[in-house]
Amino acid sequence: MKTAFITVRPKYNSYGLFSIAPLGPVYLATMLSNKGHEARVFDESRSFVFNRRNGKVNPAVLKSDFIGLSVISPAANRAKELIEAIRQQKPDIRMAVGGPHVTGEEQAREFAQFVDVVVQNEAETIIDEVVNGKLNG
């Protein structure tokens, strides 16, 4: 199965000229690769994922069967826009959201309207079930 993990970039970067590598998504992609999935990580701080002006999503992302987004609070609105653009271009794709922003119940409920799964806490023990559609909600 083709999987893509996206670290959504906030409008303003509090790290200045530096960005921190998306270790969580890289770790999950590595775990899935070891199980035979074709997994890629897209970090918006380092590569093109989504053009907000024209709504275009990177075609490599859209070739995936599953997309997981890692969201921090300053990037929450952009993540919703990205999810909407993906749904318009590939309506049946399975998507999940995780990351610090959705650890709160209100934020998790908000994102649950847009994706198939909201992952709170650590995903390492359940990522295979999430990707394969065994977990929802």
FENLINBEL-V966063 format. One record per run of one state. SS is the DSSP state (hx for helix, st for strand, lp for the rest). FROM is the first residue (numbers start at 1). LEN is the number of residues. Records with the same first field share a line. If there is no record, write none. Layout:
SS=FROM-LEN, FROM-LEN
This chain:
lp=1-1, 8-15, 35-3, 44-6, 52-4, 58-1, 63-3, 71-2, 90-4, 99-1, 104-1, 113-4, 119-8, 132-6
st=2-6, 38-6, 50-2, 56-2, 66-5, 94-5, 117-2
hx=23-12, 59-4, 73-17, 100-4, 105-8, 127-5
